[in-house]
Amino acid sequence: MAVAATPATGVATNTRWFQLILGLIAMMAISSPQYVWTLFTKPLQGALATTLPALQVTLTILIVLQTWLSPLQGYLIDKFGPRLLVAVGGLLSGLGWVLASYATSLTMLYLTYGLLCGIGTGIVYIGIIGLMVRWFPEKRGLATGIVAAGYGFGAILTTFPINDMLASAGYQHTLAVFGTIFAIVGALAAIGMRLPTSADRLPPPAVAASSKNYEPTQMLKTPVFWLMFVMMTMMSTGGLMVILNFANFARDFGVANLTVWGLQALPLALTVDRITNGLTRPFFGWVSDHIGRENTMGIAFLLEGAAVSLFVYFRTDPTIFVILSAVVFFGWGEIFSLFPSTLTDTFGTKNATANYGFLYMAQGVGSVLGGPFAALLHDMEGSWLPVFAVIITLDVLTGLLALFALKPLRARFLGVK
């Protein structure tokens, strides 16, 4: 059964805005292990005397653990609350960087940067998203977008400092210093977190939403869940193909070390990308609160396909490279606000964290295909163009699925005409 969208009439407590701020800070503290990884690939590849595909397995391990353990992590957070678990997650994420600074082999790097950062970031990410969909029922897309933006925005503050410290002090010192900072900030942000209670007066949902709370086992039996899982896998794969190999194809295109507006093109592009990757999450989340989740998906995903096409066409112009890379990230990052809000609208709030944990596993599948597979395809073909052809195809197909498959299927599921 479903309830039609109604105007928000309840009065929310100020507590939820404080929770949002804490969630935003915690998300920013765990963003760098994924989003600045590309800066470490060259020094790590030289220090460990390994190949790029083998090195990229580190990020695959991180994202697989971040995502595939999320159902268990979500269950624990639903059961015991976010404070302790998010604090532990923040500490583990920072510790992974600190210990990775001592890694002398790929195995040690996998067990530190991959394992510890993967578990830590997963706990924090799934916990914060689950917290926001409960606190903001009438602004679900916007609220999840804001905290998910923290996961993209956090690297804005660290990209240039990390790039500078890498050049002046080496990757080991950089990992140790920034890992310590991330651990402290993440743990402190978790201290004030809590789930809403019956005493917190919250508005009703702003869009059509299920009046029934589905258990994970019930959700996993529905076609609508698996369609969302496939779609999120496709978008994650394309996006991670770009993120995890960005520095490498910038160097191959000959633009990495060129100057744009007085700044080096590669770190400038990475910084601007973090801004658009952050802005897209609350923006498209807010749009989806007004025009519907699937309509917004169709617009955003087709925009991504067009942006990637132009990005490849103008790949040797450093200025256009920087500008279009920002548009590419603007068309991708919104999956982290649109999918959790759509899932919670569909399957209810009671088990929201655990339920999203299962959908978030799609990001792990995407990491397997988006990191090592993209590098292997490049090595086989001697070019990044086949990789971009795959990305464009996935973007366009997912946008069409949102409009012509997910929209009618979810409407039937919710009983909305």
TORKOL-4160 file (C-alpha; in steps of 0.2 Angstrom, whole numbers, padded with zeros to 4 digits, m for minus):
417
<pt num="1" X="0000" Y="0000" Z="0000"/>
<pt num="2" X="0005" Y="0018" Z="m0003"/>
<pt num="3" X="0001" Y="0035" Z="0003"/>
<pt num="4" X="0000" Y="0049" Z="m0009"/>
<pt num="5" X="0011" Y="0064" Z="m0007"/>
<pt num="6" X="0005" Y="0077" Z="0006"/>
<pt num="7" X="0011" Y="0093" Z="0012"/>
<pt num="8" X="0022" Y="0093" Z="0027"/>
<pt num="9" X="0012" Y="0098" Z="0042"/>
<pt num="10" X="0022" Y="0092" Z="0056"/>
<pt num="11" X="0035" Y="0102" Z="0066"/>
<pt num="12" X="0053" Y="0095" Z="0065"/>
<pt num="13" X="0064" Y="0097" Z="0080"/>
<pt num="14" X="0080" Y="0107" Z="0078"/>
<pt num="15" X="0089" Y="0091" Z="0083"/>
<pt num="16" X="0088" Y="0085" Z="0065"/>
<pt num="17" X="0098" Y="0099" Z="0058"/>
<pt num="18" X="0112" Y="0096" Z="0071"/>
<pt num="19" X="0112" Y="0078" Z="0066"/>
<pt num="20" X="0114" Y="0083" Z="0048"/>
<pt num="21" X="0129" Y="0094" Z="0052"/>
<pt num="22" X="0137" Y="0079" Z="0061"/>
<pt num="23" X="0133" Y="0067" Z="0047"/>
<pt num="24" X="0141" Y="0079" Z="0035"/>
<pt num="25" X="0157" Y="0081" Z="0045"/>
<pt num="26" X="0158" Y="0062" Z="0047"/>
<pt num="27" X="0156" Y="0059" Z="0028"/>
<pt num="28" X="0169" Y="0072" Z="0024"/>
<pt num="29" X="0181" Y="0063" Z="0035"/>
<pt num="30" X="0180" Y="0047" Z="0026"/>
<pt num="31" X="0180" Y="0054" Z="0008"/>
<pt num="32" X="0199" Y="0055" Z="0004"/>
<pt num="33" X="0203" Y="0036" Z="0004"/>
<pt num="34" X="0193" Y="0034" Z="m0012"/>
<pt num="35" X="0193" Y="0051" Z="m0020"/>
<pt num="36" X="0212" Y="0055" Z="m0018"/>
<pt num="37" X="0218" Y="0038" Z="m0021"/>
<pt num="38" X="0222" Y="0042" Z="m0039"/>
<pt num="39" X="0236" Y="0054" Z="m0032"/>
<pt num="40" X="0245" Y="0039" Z="m0023"/>
<pt num="41" X="0245" Y="0027" Z="m0038"/>
<pt num="42" X="0261" Y="0033" Z="m0046"/>
<pt num="43" X="0272" Y="0034" Z="m0030"/>
<pt num="44" X="0265" Y="0018" Z="m0024"/>
<pt num="45" X="0267" Y="0009" Z="m0040"/>
<pt num="46" X="0285" Y="0014" Z="m0040"/>
<pt num="47" X="0289" Y="0010" Z="m0022"/>
<pt num="48" X="0280" Y="m0007" Z="m0022"/>
<pt num="49" X="0287" Y="m0011" Z="m0040"/>
<pt num="50" X="0270" Y="m0017" Z="m0046"/>
<pt num="51" X="0258" Y="m0015" Z="m0061"/>
<pt num="52" X="0243" Y="m0003" Z="m0061"/>
<pt num="53" X="0230" Y="m0016" Z="m0062"/>
<pt num="54" X="0237" Y="m0025" Z="m0047"/>
<pt num="55" X="0238" Y="m0009" Z="m0037"/>
<pt num="56" X="0220" Y="m0004" Z="m0042"/>
<pt num="57" X="0215" Y="m0020" Z="m0033"/>
<pt num="58" X="0218" Y="m0010" Z="m0017"/>
<pt num="59" X="0203" Y="0002" Z="m0021"/>
<pt num="60" X="0193" Y="m0013" Z="m0026"/>
<pt num="61" X="0195" Y="m0021" Z="m0009"/>
<pt num="62" X="0191" Y="m0005" Z="m0001"/>
<pt num="63" X="0175" Y="m0002" Z="m0010"/>
<pt num="64" X="0170" Y="m0021" Z="m0010"/>
<pt num="65" X="0171" Y="m0021" Z="0009"/>
<pt num="66" X="0164" Y="m0004" Z="0011"/>
<pt num="67" X="0148" Y="m0010" Z="0001"/>
<pt num="68" X="0147" Y="m0029" Z="0003"/>
<pt num="69" X="0148" Y="m0028" Z="0022"/>
<pt num="70" X="0135" Y="m0014" Z="0023"/>
<pt num="71" X="0120" Y="m0025" Z="0026"/>
<pt num="72" X="0128" Y="m0032" Z="0042"/>
<pt num="73" X="0133" Y="m0015" Z="0046"/>
<pt num="74" X="0116" Y="m0008" Z="0043"/>
<pt num="75" X="0108" Y="m0021" Z="0054"/>
<pt num="76" X="0119" Y="m0017" Z="0068"/>
<pt num="77" X="0116" Y="0002" Z="0067"/>
<pt num="78" X="0097" Y="m0001" Z="0066"/>
<pt num="79" X="0099" Y="m0012" Z="0081"/>
<pt num="80" X="0111" Y="m0002" Z="0092"/>
<pt num="81" X="0111" Y="0015" Z="0085"/>
<pt num="82" X="0124" Y="0025" Z="0076"/>
<pt num="83" X="0135" Y="0033" Z="0089"/>
<pt num="84" X="0147" Y="0019" Z="0094"/>
<pt num="85" X="0148" Y="0011" Z="0077"/>
<pt num="86" X="0151" Y="0027" Z="0067"/>
<pt num="87" X="0164" Y="0032" Z="0079"/>
<pt num="88" X="0173" Y="0015" Z="0076"/>
<pt num="89" X="0171" Y="0017" Z="0058"/>
<pt num="90" X="0179" Y="0034" Z="0058"/>
<pt num="91" X="0194" Y="0027" Z="0068"/>
<pt num="92" X="0196" Y="0012" Z="0057"/>
<pt num="93" X="0196" Y="0023" Z="0041"/>
<pt num="94" X="0210" Y="0034" Z="0048"/>
<pt num="95" X="0220" Y="0020" Z="0055"/>
<pt num="96" X="0220" Y="0011" Z="0037"/>
<pt num="97" X="0229" Y="0026" Z="0030"/>
<pt num="98" X="0242" Y="0027" Z="0045"/>
<pt num="99" X="0246" Y="0009" Z="0044"/>
<pt num="100" X="0247" Y="0009" Z="0025"/>
<pt num="101" X="0261" Y="0022" Z="0027"/>
<pt num="102" X="0272" Y="0007" Z="0033"/>
<pt num="103" X="0267" Y="m0005" Z="0019"/>
<pt num="104" X="0281" Y="m0013" Z="0010"/>
<pt num="105" X="0271" Y="m0025" Z="m0001"/>
<pt num="106" X="0255" Y="m0026" Z="m0010"/>
<pt num="107" X="0248" Y="m0038" Z="0003"/>
<pt num="108" X="0251" Y="m0026" Z="0017"/>
<pt num="109" X="0243" Y="m0012" Z="0007"/>
<pt num="110" X="0228" Y="m0023" Z="0003"/>
<pt num="111" X="0226" Y="m0026" Z="0022"/>
<pt num="112" X="0228" Y="m0008" Z="0028"/>
<pt num="113" X="0222" Y="0004" Z="0015"/>
<pt num="114" X="0210" Y="m0009" Z="0007"/>
<pt num="115" X="0204" Y="m0019" Z="0022"/>
<pt num="116" X="0203" Y="m0006" Z="0036"/>
<pt num="117" X="0198" Y="0009" Z="0026"/>
<pt num="118" X="0185" Y="m0002" Z="0017"/>
<pt num="119" X="0177" Y="m0008" Z="0034"/>
<pt num="120" X="0178" Y="0009" Z="0042"/>
<pt num="121" X="0171" Y="0020" Z="0027"/>
<pt num="122" X="0157" Y="0007" Z="0025"/>
<pt num="123" X="0151" Y="0009" Z="0043"/>
<pt num="124" X="0151" Y="0028" Z="0042"/>
<pt num="125" X="0143" Y="0029" Z="0025"/>
<pt num="126" X="0129" Y="0017" Z="0028"/>
<pt num="127" X="0126" Y="0024" Z="0045"/>
<pt num="128" X="0124" Y="0042" Z="0040"/>
<pt num="129" X="0113" Y="0038" Z="0025"/>
<pt num="130" X="0102" Y="0028" Z="0036"/>
<pt num="131" X="0101" Y="0041" Z="0049"/>
<pt num="132" X="0096" Y="0055" Z="0037"/>
<pt num="133" X="0082" Y="0045" Z="0028"/>
<pt num="134" X="0074" Y="0044" Z="0046"/>
<pt num="135" X="0076" Y="0062" Z="0051"/>
<pt num="136" X="0070" Y="0070" Z="0035"/>
<pt num="137" X="0055" Y="0060" Z="0028"/>
<pt num="138" X="0049" Y="0075" Z="0018"/>
<pt num="139" X="0066" Y="0080" Z="0012"/>
<pt num="140" X="0074" Y="0063" Z="0009"/>
<pt num="141" X="0082" Y="0067" Z="m0007"/>
<pt num="142" X="0089" Y="0083" Z="m0001"/>
<pt num="143" X="0095" Y="0077" Z="0016"/>
<pt num="144" X="0104" Y="0061" Z="0009"/>
<pt num="145" X="0111" Y="0072" Z="m0005"/>
<pt num="146" X="0119" Y="0084" Z="0008"/>
<pt num="147" X="0127" Y="0071" Z="0018"/>
<pt num="148" X="0132" Y="0061" Z="0002"/>
<pt num="149" X="0139" Y="0078" Z="m0004"/>
<pt num="150" X="0151" Y="0078" Z="0011"/>
<pt num="151" X="0158" Y="0061" Z="0004"/>
<pt num="152" X="0162" Y="0071" Z="m0012"/>
<pt num="153" X="0166" Y="0088" Z="m0004"/>
<pt num="154" X="0178" Y="0081" Z="0009"/>
<pt num="155" X="0191" Y="0078" Z="m0004"/>
<pt num="156" X="0190" Y="0097" Z="m0010"/>
<pt num="157" X="0199" Y="0102" Z="0007"/>
<pt num="158" X="0212" Y="0088" Z="0005"/>
<pt num="159" X="0217" Y="0087" Z="m0014"/>
<pt num="160" X="0229" Y="0101" Z="m0015"/>
<pt num="161" X="0237" Y="0099" Z="0003"/>
<pt num="162" X="0239" Y="0080" Z="m0001"/>
<pt num="163" X="0246" Y="0084" Z="m0018"/>
<pt num="164" X="0258" Y="0097" Z="m0011"/>
<pt num="165" X="0264" Y="0085" Z="0004"/>
<pt num="166" X="0266" Y="0071" Z="m0008"/>
<pt num="167" X="0278" Y="0082" Z="m0018"/>
<pt num="168" X="0287" Y="0089" Z="m0003"/>
<pt num="169" X="0287" Y="0074" Z="0010"/>
<pt num="170" X="0283" Y="0058" Z="0001"/>
<pt num="171" X="0268" Y="0047" Z="0001"/>
<pt num="172" X="0272" Y="0039" Z="0018"/>
<pt num="173" X="0272" Y="0055" Z="0028"/>
<pt num="174" X="0256" Y="0061" Z="0019"/>
<pt num="175" X="0247" Y="0045" Z="0023"/>
<pt num="176" X="0252" Y="0045" Z="0042"/>
<pt num="177" X="0247" Y="0064" Z="0044"/>
<pt num="178" X="0231" Y="0064" Z="0035"/>
<pt num="179" X="0225" Y="0047" Z="0042"/>
<pt num="180" X="0227" Y="0054" Z="0060"/>
<pt num="181" X="0217" Y="0069" Z="0056"/>
<pt num="182" X="0203" Y="0059" Z="0048"/>
<pt num="183" X="0202" Y="0047" Z="0063"/>
<pt num="184" X="0200" Y="0061" Z="0075"/>
<pt num="185" X="0187" Y="0071" Z="0066"/>
<pt num="186" X="0177" Y="0056" Z="0061"/>
<pt num="187" X="0176" Y="0049" Z="0079"/>
<pt num="188" X="0172" Y="0066" Z="0087"/>
<pt num="189" X="0157" Y="0069" Z="0075"/>
<pt num="190" X="0150" Y="0053" Z="0080"/>
<pt num="191" X="0148" Y="0057" Z="0098"/>
<pt num="192" X="0132" Y="0067" Z="0096"/>
<pt num="193" X="0123" Y="0056" Z="0084"/>
<pt num="194" X="0106" Y="0047" Z="0088"/>
<pt num="195" X="0091" Y="0040" Z="0080"/>
<pt num="196" X="0074" Y="0050" Z="0080"/>
<pt num="197" X="0061" Y="0044" Z="0093"/>
<pt num="198" X="0043" Y="0046" Z="0095"/>
<pt num="199" X="0046" Y="0063" Z="0104"/>
<pt num="200" X="0053" Y="0070" Z="0088"/>
<pt num="201" X="0039" Y="0077" Z="0078"/>
<pt num="202" X="0043" Y="0075" Z="0060"/>
<pt num="203" X="0034" Y="0079" Z="0044"/>
<pt num="204" X="0026" Y="0066" Z="0033"/>
<pt num="205" X="0034" Y="0061" Z="0016"/>
<pt num="206" X="0033" Y="0074" Z="0002"/>
<pt num="207" X="0032" Y="0061" Z="m0012"/>
<pt num="208" X="0022" Y="0044" Z="m0014"/>
<pt num="209" X="0029" Y="0032" Z="m0001"/>
<pt num="210" X="0026" Y="0015" Z="0006"/>
<pt num="211" X="0015" Y="0014" Z="0021"/>
<pt num="212" X="0023" Y="m0003" Z="0025"/>
<pt num="213" X="0040" Y="m0007" Z="0032"/>
<pt num="214" X="0048" Y="m0021" Z="0023"/>
<pt num="215" X="0061" Y="m0033" Z="0030"/>
<pt num="216" X="0077" Y="m0036" Z="0020"/>
<pt num="217" X="0071" Y="m0053" Z="0016"/>
<pt num="218" X="0055" Y="m0047" Z="0009"/>
<pt num="219" X="0063" Y="m0033" Z="m0001"/>
<pt num="220" X="0075" Y="m0045" Z="m0009"/>
<pt num="221" X="0060" Y="m0055" Z="m0016"/>
<pt num="222" X="0054" Y="m0040" Z="m0026"/>
<pt num="223" X="0058" Y="m0036" Z="m0045"/>
<pt num="224" X="0059" Y="m0018" Z="m0041"/>
<pt num="225" X="0073" Y="m0020" Z="m0029"/>
<pt num="226" X="0084" Y="m0030" Z="m0042"/>
<pt num="227" X="0080" Y="m0017" Z="m0056"/>
<pt num="228" X="0087" Y="m0004" Z="m0044"/>
<pt num="229" X="0102" Y="m0015" Z="m0040"/>
<pt num="230" X="0106" Y="m0017" Z="m0058"/>
<pt num="231" X="0104" Y="0001" Z="m0062"/>
<pt num="232" X="0115" Y="0007" Z="m0048"/>
<pt num="233" X="0128" Y="m0006" Z="m0053"/>
<pt num="234" X="0129" Y="0001" Z="m0070"/>
<pt num="235" X="0131" Y="0019" Z="m0065"/>
<pt num="236" X="0143" Y="0014" Z="m0051"/>
<pt num="237" X="0154" Y="0005" Z="m0064"/>
<pt num="238" X="0154" Y="0019" Z="m0076"/>
<pt num="239" X="0158" Y="0032" Z="m0063"/>
<pt num="240" X="0172" Y="0022" Z="m0055"/>
<pt num="241" X="0180" Y="0019" Z="m0071"/>
<pt num="242" X="0183" Y="0038" Z="m0072"/>
<pt num="243" X="0187" Y="0041" Z="m0054"/>
<pt num="244" X="0199" Y="0026" Z="m0051"/>
<pt num="245" X="0209" Y="0030" Z="m0067"/>
<pt num="246" X="0207" Y="0049" Z="m0069"/>
<pt num="247" X="0225" Y="0053" Z="m0066"/>
<pt num="248" X="0231" Y="0039" Z="m0078"/>
<pt num="249" X="0221" Y="0044" Z="m0093"/>
<pt num="250" X="0224" Y="0063" Z="m0089"/>
<pt num="251" X="0243" Y="0059" Z="m0091"/>
<pt num="252" X="0240" Y="0048" Z="m0107"/>
<pt num="253" X="0230" Y="0062" Z="m0115"/>
<pt num="254" X="0244" Y="0074" Z="m0112"/>
<pt num="255" X="0235" Y="0087" Z="m0101"/>
<pt num="256" X="0240" Y="0082" Z="m0083"/>
<pt num="257" X="0254" Y="0094" Z="m0081"/>
<pt num="258" X="0248" Y="0108" Z="m0092"/>
<pt num="259" X="0243" Y="0124" Z="m0084"/>
<pt num="260" X="0225" Y="0130" Z="m0083"/>
<pt num="261" X="0221" Y="0147" Z="m0075"/>
<pt num="262" X="0238" Y="0147" Z="m0067"/>
<pt num="263" X="0236" Y="0130" Z="m0059"/>
<pt num="264" X="0241" Y="0112" Z="m0064"/>
<pt num="265" X="0227" Y="0104" Z="m0074"/>
<pt num="266" X="0226" Y="0087" Z="m0064"/>
<pt num="267" X="0224" Y="0093" Z="m0046"/>
<pt num="268" X="0213" Y="0108" Z="m0053"/>
<pt num="269" X="0202" Y="0095" Z="m0062"/>
<pt num="270" X="0201" Y="0084" Z="m0046"/>
<pt num="271" X="0197" Y="0099" Z="m0035"/>
<pt num="272" X="0183" Y="0106" Z="m0047"/>
<pt num="273" X="0177" Y="0088" Z="m0049"/>
<pt num="274" X="0174" Y="0086" Z="m0030"/>
<pt num="275" X="0164" Y="0102" Z="m0030"/>
<pt num="276" X="0152" Y="0096" Z="m0044"/>
<pt num="277" X="0152" Y="0079" Z="m0037"/>
<pt num="278" X="0146" Y="0086" Z="m0021"/>
<pt num="279" X="0134" Y="0099" Z="m0027"/>
<pt num="280" X="0125" Y="0086" Z="m0038"/>
<pt num="281" X="0119" Y="0076" Z="m0024"/>
<pt num="282" X="0109" Y="0088" Z="m0014"/>
<pt num="283" X="0104" Y="0097" Z="m0031"/>
<pt num="284" X="0097" Y="0082" Z="m0039"/>
<pt num="285" X="0090" Y="0075" Z="m0023"/>
<pt num="286" X="0080" Y="0092" Z="m0021"/>
<pt num="287" X="0074" Y="0090" Z="m0039"/>
<pt num="288" X="0068" Y="0073" Z="m0036"/>
<pt num="289" X="0058" Y="0078" Z="m0020"/>
<pt num="290" X="0048" Y="0089" Z="m0033"/>
<pt num="291" X="0047" Y="0080" Z="m0050"/>
<pt num="292" X="0050" Y="0062" Z="m0044"/>
<pt num="293" X="0064" Y="0050" Z="m0042"/>
<pt num="294" X="0064" Y="0042" Z="m0059"/>
<pt num="295" X="0061" Y="0057" Z="m0069"/>
<pt num="296" X="0077" Y="0065" Z="m0061"/>
<pt num="297" X="0087" Y="0049" Z="m0064"/>
<pt num="298" X="0083" Y="0050" Z="m0082"/>
<pt num="299" X="0088" Y="0068" Z="m0084"/>
<pt num="300" X="0104" Y="0065" Z="m0074"/>
<pt num="301" X="0110" Y="0049" Z="m0082"/>
<pt num="302" X="0107" Y="0055" Z="m0099"/>
<pt num="303" X="0116" Y="0071" Z="m0095"/>
<pt num="304" X="0131" Y="0060" Z="m0089"/>
<pt num="305" X="0131" Y="0051" Z="m0106"/>
<pt num="306" X="0132" Y="0067" Z="m0116"/>
<pt num="307" X="0145" Y="0074" Z="m0104"/>
<pt num="308" X="0157" Y="0059" Z="m0106"/>
<pt num="309" X="0155" Y="0060" Z="m0125"/>
<pt num="310" X="0160" Y="0078" Z="m0126"/>
<pt num="311" X="0174" Y="0075" Z="m0113"/>
<pt num="312" X="0182" Y="0062" Z="m0124"/>
<pt num="313" X="0180" Y="0072" Z="m0140"/>
<pt num="314" X="0189" Y="0087" Z="m0132"/>
<pt num="315" X="0201" Y="0077" Z="m0122"/>
<pt num="316" X="0218" Y="0085" Z="m0127"/>
<pt num="317" X="0212" Y="0103" Z="m0123"/>
<pt num="318" X="0217" Y="0106" Z="m0105"/>
<pt num="319" X="0205" Y="0120" Z="m0101"/>
<pt num="320" X="0190" Y="0110" Z="m0109"/>
<pt num="321" X="0196" Y="0095" Z="m0100"/>
<pt num="322" X="0195" Y="0103" Z="m0083"/>
<pt num="323" X="0177" Y="0110" Z="m0087"/>
<pt num="324" X="0170" Y="0094" Z="m0094"/>
<pt num="325" X="0177" Y="0083" Z="m0081"/>
<pt num="326" X="0167" Y="0094" Z="m0069"/>
<pt num="327" X="0151" Y="0091" Z="m0079"/>
<pt num="328" X="0155" Y="0072" Z="m0080"/>
<pt num="329" X="0156" Y="0071" Z="m0061"/>
<pt num="330" X="0140" Y="0082" Z="m0059"/>
<pt num="331" X="0131" Y="0069" Z="m0070"/>
<pt num="332" X="0137" Y="0054" Z="m0059"/>
<pt num="333" X="0137" Y="0058" Z="m0040"/>
<pt num="334" X="0118" Y="0060" Z="m0038"/>
<pt num="335" X="0116" Y="0041" Z="m0038"/>
<pt num="336" X="0121" Y="0042" Z="m0019"/>
<pt num="337" X="0105" Y="0053" Z="m0016"/>
<pt num="338" X="0093" Y="0046" Z="m0028"/>
<pt num="339" X="0095" Y="0028" Z="m0025"/>
<pt num="340" X="0094" Y="0028" Z="m0006"/>
<pt num="341" X="0079" Y="0040" Z="m0006"/>
<pt num="342" X="0070" Y="0030" Z="m0019"/>
<pt num="343" X="0073" Y="0014" Z="m0009"/>
<pt num="344" X="0067" Y="0021" Z="0007"/>
<pt num="345" X="0051" Y="0028" Z="m0002"/>
<pt num="346" X="0048" Y="0010" Z="m0009"/>
<pt num="347" X="0052" Y="m0001" Z="0006"/>
<pt num="348" X="0049" Y="0010" Z="0022"/>
<pt num="349" X="0060" Y="0018" Z="0035"/>
<pt num="350" X="0060" Y="0005" Z="0049"/>
<pt num="351" X="0074" Y="m0006" Z="0041"/>
<pt num="352" X="0081" Y="0008" Z="0030"/>
<pt num="353" X="0099" Y="0006" Z="0035"/>
<pt num="354" X="0099" Y="m0012" Z="0033"/>
<pt num="355" X="0089" Y="m0012" Z="0017"/>
<pt num="356" X="0100" Y="0001" Z="0009"/>
<pt num="357" X="0115" Y="m0009" Z="0014"/>
<pt num="358" X="0109" Y="m0022" Z="0001"/>
<pt num="359" X="0107" Y="m0010" Z="m0013"/>
<pt num="360" X="0124" Y="m0001" Z="m0008"/>
<pt num="361" X="0132" Y="m0018" Z="m0013"/>
<pt num="362" X="0130" Y="m0013" Z="m0031"/>
<pt num="363" X="0144" Y="0000" Z="m0028"/>
<pt num="364" X="0155" Y="m0015" Z="m0024"/>
<pt num="365" X="0151" Y="m0024" Z="m0040"/>
<pt num="366" X="0154" Y="m0008" Z="m0049"/>
<pt num="367" X="0171" Y="m0006" Z="m0041"/>
<pt num="368" X="0176" Y="m0024" Z="m0047"/>
<pt num="369" X="0172" Y="m0018" Z="m0065"/>
<pt num="370" X="0177" Y="0000" Z="m0064"/>
<pt num="371" X="0194" Y="m0002" Z="m0057"/>
<pt num="372" X="0204" Y="m0017" Z="m0063"/>
<pt num="373" X="0193" Y="m0021" Z="m0078"/>
<pt num="374" X="0195" Y="m0003" Z="m0085"/>
<pt num="375" X="0214" Y="m0004" Z="m0082"/>
<pt num="376" X="0215" Y="m0021" Z="m0090"/>
<pt num="377" X="0204" Y="m0016" Z="m0105"/>
<pt num="378" X="0216" Y="m0001" Z="m0107"/>
<pt num="379" X="0231" Y="m0012" Z="m0107"/>
<pt num="380" X="0223" Y="m0024" Z="m0119"/>
<pt num="381" X="0218" Y="m0011" Z="m0132"/>
<pt num="382" X="0232" Y="0002" Z="m0129"/>
<pt num="383" X="0219" Y="0016" Z="m0127"/>
<pt num="384" X="0206" Y="0023" Z="m0115"/>
<pt num="385" X="0193" Y="0025" Z="m0129"/>
<pt num="386" X="0185" Y="0008" Z="m0127"/>
<pt num="387" X="0184" Y="0011" Z="m0109"/>
<pt num="388" X="0174" Y="0027" Z="m0112"/>
<pt num="389" X="0163" Y="0018" Z="m0125"/>
<pt num="390" X="0158" Y="0007" Z="m0111"/>
<pt num="391" X="0154" Y="0021" Z="m0099"/>
<pt num="392" X="0143" Y="0030" Z="m0111"/>
<pt num="393" X="0133" Y="0015" Z="m0116"/>
<pt num="394" X="0130" Y="0011" Z="m0097"/>
<pt num="395" X="0125" Y="0029" Z="m0094"/>
<pt num="396" X="0112" Y="0030" Z="m0108"/>
<pt num="397" X="0105" Y="0013" Z="m0105"/>
<pt num="398" X="0102" Y="0017" Z="m0086"/>
<pt num="399" X="0094" Y="0033" Z="m0090"/>
<pt num="400" X="0082" Y="0024" Z="m0101"/>
<pt num="401" X="0078" Y="0011" Z="m0089"/>
<pt num="402" X="0074" Y="0024" Z="m0076"/>
<pt num="403" X="0061" Y="0032" Z="m0087"/>
<pt num="404" X="0053" Y="0016" Z="m0095"/>
<pt num="405" X="0056" Y="0002" Z="m0083"/>
<pt num="406" X="0058" Y="0008" Z="m0065"/>
<pt num="407" X="0045" Y="0021" Z="m0066"/>
<pt num="408" X="0030" Y="0010" Z="m0071"/>
<pt num="409" X="0036" Y="m0005" Z="m0061"/>
<pt num="410" X="0038" Y="0005" Z="m0045"/>
<pt num="411" X="0021" Y="0014" Z="m0048"/>
<pt num="412" X="0013" Y="m0003" Z="m0049"/>
<pt num="413" X="0022" Y="m0009" Z="m0033"/>
<pt num="414" X="0016" Y="0006" Z="m0023"/>
<pt num="415" X="m0001" Y="0006" Z="m0030"/>
<pt num="416" X="0000" Y="0023" Z="m0037"/>
<pt num="417" X="m0010" Y="0028" Z="m0053"/>
